Amino acid sequence: MGIERINFTGHSGATLAARLDMPDGPHLATALFAHCFTCSKDIAAAKRISGRLAGMGIAVLRFDFTGLGHSDGEFENTTFTSNVDDLLLAAQHLDSMEMAPDLLIGHSLGGAAILKAAPKITSAKAVVTIGAPFDPDHVTHNFNDALSEIKAKGIGEVMLGGRPVRIGRDFVEDVSAESIADCIRNLNKSLLILHAPLDNTVSIDNAAKIFQHAKHPKSFVTLCQSDHLITRPEDAEYVANVIAGWASRDLDLRPPAPPIGAPEGVVRVTEADPDGFLQDINSGPSHHLQADEPLAYGGTNLGMSPYGLLASGLGACTSMTIRMYARRKKWPLTRVWVDVTHNAMHAQDAGGPSKIDRFNREIHLEGDLDNDQRQRLMEIADKCPVHKTLESGAEIKTVLAD
């Protein structure tokens, strides 16, 4: 997926820095992502979720609120209301690019801000909150003893996420007076609430209150084992998959039909873990999987090995070819499965002596088939395209991208 750097003007006139994650394939929808309180657009959860949604055809704009990350301005001069204003301006900027947001996503306090802004973003059909508080004032629980200093001096320093953050009196007063209950009741959009039972920052009872105030259509999905910041890659992956699947009810995520004679789409493999071997694999806008190596070979075992993927291609093609032939012949084949093994060891081929790779394929056929039919289906198995490619070899042309 391509990531475009974008700037737009925020509520105070300051320049706000944004990233637009664009799909490689057809652009099917656009989402606006609001990150958590004092975080940035580059927090791991925002990057992973945005990247995955882009792989599914949904462009995602994520940006730094005023005074955060790479955006200009002073954060201590901002309020919850000004954050909502920045969201509305981000939506307007997308509209000016002819990419008005169809989907709104907010994480933590960004979720509360999204709920506040949503009724005014008429292009959006669906809203998602992740670990969002029902009461925006919930965030001040993290200020501890600094509240008195902020109220007395007009500004104070708070430790959040292990770093000092300057908070202004206007923010505290604004967020304390804010209520989003009416906005939730008058949302007039589909709502998906994602929350972790183990969230120690924003307790799950906040999700219950949001759900109770919202009108249908509304959905709630629990994020078991996840933390508030969605720090584990597998949790971000799950969140993105749930959002894409859920949003398909309101957004037309069907890719346009390719022109006649068009080649298959590009399969993009992207390194997901520079310290290990985990790879993200996207085939067009709709299909995603992961490749990895076992723990014994330095991987994290979150996906099939490269040879496992190769063996699965052979097994899938074999099963499909057999089924297609039996269906055409109207033979009573009720079920087919293929077991494939490979004799090479994982991640130990480079630099070793040359040898012939062997795939062992065991085919299981169920149904009232006679011996001649079974023998013919075994012959047909050898005619599957992947089998032919592996036996004949293939030319691989490699170029260095600009």
C-alpha positions as CSV (number, residue, x, y, z in Angstrom):
1,M,0.0,0.0,0.0
2,G,1.2,3.6,-0.7
3,I,1.3,6.1,2.2
4,E,0.9,9.8,1.1
5,R,2.0,12.7,3.3
6,I,-0.7,15.3,3.6
7,N,-0.9,18.7,5.4
8,F,-4.1,20.7,6.1
9,T,-5.0,23.6,8.2
10,G,-6.4,23.0,11.7
11,H,-8.8,25.0,13.9
12,S,-6.2,27.5,15.0
13,G,-4.6,28.0,11.6
14,A,-1.7,25.7,12.5
15,T,-0.6,23.2,9.8
16,L,-1.6,19.6,10.8
17,A,0.4,16.6,9.5
18,A,-1.4,13.6,8.2
19,R,-0.8,10.3,6.5
20,L,-3.2,8.8,3.9
21,D,-2.9,5.0,3.6
22,M,-4.0,4.2,0.1
23,P,-4.9,0.8,-1.3
24,D,-2.7,-0.7,-4.1
25,G,-5.9,-2.0,-5.8
26,P,-9.3,-0.4,-6.2
27,H,-10.2,2.4,-3.8
28,L,-13.5,1.2,-2.4
29,A,-14.1,3.5,0.5
30,T,-12.4,6.1,2.8
31,A,-12.0,6.2,6.6
32,L,-11.0,9.0,9.0
33,F,-9.1,7.7,12.0
34,A,-8.8,9.7,15.3
35,H,-6.0,8.5,17.6
36,C,-6.0,8.3,21.4
37,F,-5.4,11.2,23.8
38,T,-1.8,12.7,23.5
39,C,-0.8,9.9,21.1
40,S,0.0,10.5,17.4
41,K,-1.0,9.3,14.0
42,D,2.0,7.0,14.1
43,I,1.1,5.0,17.2
44,A,1.4,1.3,16.4
45,A,-2.3,0.5,16.6
46,A,-3.2,3.4,14.2
47,K,-0.5,2.3,11.7
48,R,-1.4,-1.4,11.8
49,I,-5.2,-0.9,11.6
50,S,-4.9,1.7,8.8
51,G,-2.5,-0.5,6.8
52,R,-4.7,-3.5,7.1
53,L,-7.8,-1.6,6.1
54,A,-5.9,-0.2,3.1
55,G,-5.1,-3.7,2.1
56,M,-8.8,-4.3,2.0
57,G,-9.5,-1.4,-0.3
58,I,-10.3,1.3,2.4
59,A,-8.1,4.4,2.3
60,V,-7.5,5.8,5.8
61,L,-6.5,9.3,6.8
62,R,-4.8,9.6,10.2
63,F,-3.4,12.9,11.4
64,D,-1.8,14.5,14.5
65,F,-4.1,16.8,16.4
66,T,-2.8,20.4,17.0
67,G,0.4,20.4,19.0
68,L,1.0,16.7,18.7
69,G,3.4,14.6,16.6
70,H,4.4,16.4,13.5
71,S,1.6,19.0,13.6
72,D,2.2,22.7,14.5
73,G,0.6,24.5,17.4
74,E,0.7,24.2,21.2
75,F,-1.2,21.3,22.7
76,E,-1.7,23.1,26.0
77,N,-3.9,25.6,24.1
78,T,-6.2,22.9,22.7
79,T,-9.4,21.5,24.1
80,F,-11.7,18.5,23.4
81,T,-13.9,20.9,21.3
82,S,-10.9,22.0,19.3
83,N,-10.0,18.3,18.6
84,V,-13.5,17.8,17.3
85,D,-13.0,20.9,15.1
86,D,-9.8,19.4,13.8
87,L,-11.7,16.2,12.9
88,L,-14.3,18.2,11.0
89,L,-11.6,20.0,9.1
90,A,-9.9,16.7,8.3
91,A,-13.2,15.5,6.9
92,Q,-13.6,18.7,4.8
93,H,-10.0,18.2,3.4
94,L,-10.9,14.7,2.4
95,D,-14.0,16.0,0.7
96,S,-11.9,18.5,-1.2
97,M,-9.9,15.6,-2.5
98,E,-13.1,13.9,-3.6
99,M,-12.6,11.3,-0.9
100,A,-15.3,12.3,1.6
101,P,-15.1,9.8,4.5
102,D,-17.5,6.9,4.5
103,L,-16.3,5.5,7.8
104,L,-15.2,7.1,11.0
105,I,-12.9,5.4,13.5
106,G,-11.9,6.7,16.9
107,H,-9.5,5.2,19.5
108,S,-9.8,6.1,23.2
109,L,-10.6,9.8,23.6
110,G,-10.4,9.9,19.8
111,G,-13.5,7.7,19.9
112,A,-15.4,10.2,22.0
113,A,-14.3,12.9,19.6
114,I,-15.5,10.9,16.6
115,L,-18.9,10.4,18.3
116,K,-19.1,14.1,18.8
117,A,-18.1,15.0,15.2
118,A,-20.0,12.2,13.5
119,P,-23.5,13.9,13.2
120,K,-21.8,16.8,11.3
121,I,-19.9,14.5,8.8
122,T,-22.9,13.7,6.6
123,S,-20.9,11.6,4.1
124,A,-20.1,9.0,6.8
125,K,-22.4,6.0,6.9
126,A,-20.7,4.1,9.8
127,V,-18.8,4.8,13.0
128,V,-16.4,2.7,15.0
129,T,-15.1,3.3,18.5
130,I,-12.2,1.4,20.1
131,G,-11.7,1.6,23.8
132,A,-13.7,4.9,23.9
133,P,-14.9,6.6,27.1
134,F,-18.6,7.5,27.4
135,D,-17.7,10.6,29.4
136,P,-14.8,12.6,27.9
137,D,-14.0,13.9,31.4
138,H,-12.8,10.3,32.1
139,V,-9.4,11.4,30.7
140,T,-8.8,13.7,33.7
141,H,-8.5,10.7,36.0
142,N,-5.0,10.4,34.6
143,F,-4.0,13.9,35.8
144,N,-3.8,12.9,39.5
145,D,-2.4,15.8,41.6
146,A,-1.8,18.0,38.6
147,L,-5.4,19.1,38.5
148,S,-5.1,21.6,41.3
149,E,-2.0,23.0,39.7
150,I,-3.7,23.3,36.3
151,K,-6.7,25.1,37.8
152,A,-4.6,27.4,39.9
153,K,-1.8,28.3,37.4
154,G,-3.7,27.8,34.1
155,I,-1.3,25.1,32.9
156,G,0.3,22.0,34.4
157,E,2.5,19.1,33.5
158,V,1.2,15.6,33.5
159,M,3.0,12.3,33.0
160,L,1.2,10.3,30.4
161,G,2.6,7.2,28.8
162,G,5.9,7.8,30.5
163,R,6.4,11.3,29.1
164,P,5.5,14.8,30.3
165,V,2.6,16.5,28.7
166,R,1.5,20.1,29.3
167,I,-2.3,20.4,29.9
168,G,-4.1,23.7,29.9
169,R,-7.0,24.9,32.2
170,D,-9.3,25.4,29.1
171,F,-8.9,21.7,28.3
172,V,-9.9,20.5,31.8
173,E,-12.9,22.9,31.9
174,D,-14.0,22.0,28.4
175,V,-13.8,18.3,28.8
176,S,-15.4,18.4,32.2
177,A,-18.4,20.2,30.8
178,E,-18.7,17.9,27.7
179,S,-21.3,15.3,27.2
180,I,-21.7,13.1,24.1
181,A,-24.9,11.3,25.2
182,D,-27.1,13.3,22.8
183,C,-24.6,12.9,20.0
184,I,-24.8,9.1,20.4
185,R,-28.6,9.1,20.5
186,N,-28.7,11.3,17.4
187,L,-25.9,9.5,15.5
188,N,-28.1,8.3,12.6
189,K,-25.3,6.0,11.5
190,S,-24.4,2.4,12.1
191,L,-22.2,2.1,15.2
192,L,-19.6,-0.6,16.1
193,I,-18.2,-0.6,19.6
194,L,-14.9,-2.4,20.2
195,H,-13.6,-2.7,23.8
196,A,-11.3,-4.9,25.8
197,P,-12.6,-6.4,29.1
198,L,-9.1,-6.1,30.5
199,D,-8.8,-2.4,29.6
200,N,-7.3,-0.8,32.7
201,T,-7.4,2.7,31.2
202,V,-11.0,3.0,30.1
203,S,-13.1,0.3,31.7
204,I,-15.5,-1.7,29.7
205,D,-18.6,-0.2,31.5
206,N,-18.0,2.8,29.2
207,A,-18.7,0.6,26.2
208,A,-21.9,-0.6,27.9
209,K,-23.1,3.0,28.4
210,I,-22.3,4.0,24.8
211,F,-24.2,0.9,23.6
212,Q,-27.2,1.7,25.8
213,H,-27.5,5.3,24.5
214,A,-27.1,4.4,20.9
215,K,-30.0,3.4,18.6
216,H,-29.9,0.5,16.2
217,P,-28.1,-0.5,14.0
218,K,-25.4,-1.0,16.7
219,S,-23.0,-3.8,17.4
220,F,-20.5,-4.6,20.2
221,V,-17.4,-6.8,19.9
222,T,-15.2,-7.7,22.8
223,L,-11.4,-7.6,22.4
224,C,-10.4,-10.5,24.6
225,Q,-6.8,-10.3,25.9
226,S,-6.2,-6.9,24.3
227,D,-4.9,-3.9,26.2
228,H,-6.1,-0.3,25.8
229,L,-3.5,0.7,23.2
230,I,-4.0,-2.4,21.1
231,T,-0.2,-3.0,21.2
232,R,-0.2,-6.6,20.1
233,P,0.0,-7.0,16.2
234,E,-2.5,-9.8,16.3
235,D,-5.1,-7.7,18.2
236,A,-4.7,-4.8,15.6
237,E,-5.1,-7.4,12.9
238,Y,-8.3,-8.7,14.5
239,V,-9.7,-5.2,14.9
240,A,-9.1,-4.3,11.2
241,N,-10.7,-7.5,10.0
242,V,-13.8,-7.0,12.2
243,I,-14.1,-3.4,11.1
244,A,-13.9,-4.3,7.4
245,G,-16.3,-7.2,7.7
246,W,-18.8,-5.1,9.7
247,A,-18.6,-2.0,7.5
248,S,-19.3,-4.0,4.4
249,R,-23.0,-3.9,5.4
250,D,-23.1,-0.1,4.9
251,L,-20.2,0.4,2.5
252,D,-20.0,-1.1,-1.0
253,L,-16.7,-2.9,-0.7
254,R,-17.0,-5.0,-3.8
255,P,-14.1,-4.4,-6.1
256,P,-14.9,-3.5,-9.7
257,A,-14.7,-6.3,-12.1
258,P,-11.3,-6.4,-13.9
259,P,-11.3,-5.9,-17.7
260,I,-11.4,-8.9,-19.9
261,G,-7.9,-10.4,-20.3
262,A,-6.5,-8.5,-17.3
263,P,-3.7,-10.4,-15.5
264,E,-4.1,-11.4,-11.9
265,G,-3.5,-8.7,-9.3
266,V,-0.1,-8.1,-7.7
267,V,0.7,-10.1,-4.6
268,R,2.5,-7.8,-2.2
269,V,4.6,-9.2,0.6
270,T,5.7,-6.7,3.3
271,E,8.0,-7.2,6.2
272,A,5.9,-6.9,9.4
273,D,8.6,-7.7,12.0
274,P,12.2,-6.5,11.2
275,D,13.5,-8.5,14.2
276,G,12.0,-11.8,13.1
277,F,10.5,-13.2,9.9
278,L,6.8,-12.3,10.0
279,Q,5.4,-11.1,6.6
280,D,2.1,-9.5,5.6
281,I,0.8,-10.8,2.3
282,N,-1.9,-9.0,0.4
283,S,-3.4,-10.4,-2.8
284,G,-5.5,-7.5,-4.2
285,P,-7.9,-5.6,-1.9
286,S,-9.7,-8.5,-0.4
287,H,-7.3,-11.3,0.6
288,H,-4.7,-11.2,3.4
289,L,-2.6,-13.7,5.2
290,Q,0.7,-13.9,7.0
291,A,3.9,-15.9,6.5
292,D,6.4,-16.7,9.3
293,E,8.9,-19.2,10.5
294,P,8.6,-21.6,13.5
295,L,10.0,-20.4,16.8
296,A,12.9,-22.9,16.5
297,Y,14.1,-20.9,13.4
298,G,13.8,-17.4,14.9
299,G,10.3,-16.7,13.8
300,T,7.1,-16.1,15.8
301,N,5.0,-18.9,14.3
302,L,2.1,-16.5,13.4
303,G,1.8,-17.8,9.8
304,M,2.7,-20.6,7.5
305,S,6.3,-20.9,6.4
306,P,7.1,-20.1,2.7
307,Y,7.3,-23.8,1.9
308,G,4.0,-24.3,3.7
309,L,2.4,-21.7,1.5
310,L,4.0,-23.4,-1.6
311,A,2.6,-26.8,-0.5
312,S,-0.8,-25.3,0.2
313,G,-0.9,-23.9,-3.4
314,L,-0.2,-27.4,-4.7
315,G,-2.8,-29.0,-2.5
316,A,-5.5,-26.4,-3.2
317,C,-4.9,-26.6,-7.0
318,T,-4.9,-30.4,-6.9
319,S,-8.2,-30.5,-5.0
320,M,-9.9,-27.9,-7.2
321,T,-8.8,-29.7,-10.4
322,I,-10.1,-33.1,-9.2
323,R,-13.4,-31.5,-8.1
324,M,-13.8,-29.7,-11.4
325,Y,-13.3,-32.9,-13.4
326,A,-15.6,-35.0,-11.2
327,R,-18.3,-32.3,-11.4
328,R,-18.1,-32.2,-15.2
329,K,-18.3,-36.0,-15.4
330,K,-21.1,-36.1,-12.8
331,W,-19.2,-38.7,-10.8
332,P,-20.2,-39.4,-7.1
333,L,-17.3,-37.7,-5.5
334,T,-18.6,-36.5,-2.1
335,R,-15.3,-35.1,-0.6
336,V,-11.7,-34.7,-1.5
337,W,-8.7,-33.6,0.6
338,V,-5.0,-33.5,-0.1
339,D,-2.1,-33.9,2.4
340,V,1.1,-32.3,1.2
341,T,4.6,-32.4,2.8
342,H,7.9,-31.1,1.7
343,N,11.3,-32.6,2.5
344,A,13.3,-29.3,2.8
345,M,14.0,-27.8,6.2
346,H,12.7,-24.4,7.1
347,A,15.0,-21.4,6.4
348,Q,18.1,-23.7,5.8
349,D,18.3,-23.7,2.1
350,A,20.4,-20.6,1.5
351,G,24.0,-21.5,0.9
352,G,23.5,-25.2,1.1
353,P,24.3,-27.8,-1.6
354,S,21.9,-28.1,-4.5
355,K,19.3,-30.8,-4.3
356,I,16.0,-31.9,-5.7
357,D,13.0,-30.8,-3.7
358,R,10.3,-33.4,-3.3
359,F,6.6,-32.7,-2.5
360,N,4.8,-35.8,-1.2
361,R,1.1,-35.6,-2.0
362,E,-1.5,-37.9,-0.6
363,I,-4.9,-37.7,-2.1
364,H,-8.1,-38.8,-0.3
365,L,-11.3,-39.4,-2.3
366,E,-14.7,-40.1,-0.7
367,G,-17.7,-41.3,-2.6
368,D,-19.2,-44.3,-4.4
369,L,-16.4,-44.3,-7.0
370,D,-15.2,-47.4,-8.9
371,N,-11.5,-48.2,-9.4
372,D,-11.4,-46.8,-12.9
373,Q,-12.9,-43.5,-11.7
374,R,-10.4,-43.3,-8.8
375,Q,-7.5,-44.0,-11.1
376,R,-8.6,-41.4,-13.6
377,L,-8.9,-38.7,-10.8
378,M,-5.4,-39.5,-9.7
379,E,-4.2,-38.9,-13.3
380,I,-6.2,-35.7,-13.4
381,A,-4.4,-34.6,-10.2
382,D,-1.1,-34.4,-12.2
383,K,-2.7,-32.0,-14.6
384,C,-3.3,-29.3,-12.1
385,P,-1.6,-26.0,-13.2
386,V,0.5,-25.7,-10.0
387,H,1.7,-29.3,-10.4
388,K,2.8,-28.5,-14.0
389,T,4.6,-25.3,-12.9
390,L,6.5,-27.1,-10.2
391,E,7.6,-29.9,-12.4
392,S,8.6,-27.8,-15.4
393,G,10.1,-25.0,-13.4
394,A,9.4,-21.3,-13.9
395,E,11.4,-18.2,-15.0
396,I,11.7,-15.6,-12.3
397,K,12.6,-12.0,-13.4
398,T,13.7,-9.7,-10.6
399,V,14.1,-5.9,-10.8
400,L,15.0,-3.3,-8.2
401,A,12.1,-0.8,-7.7
402,D,12.9,2.9,-8.0
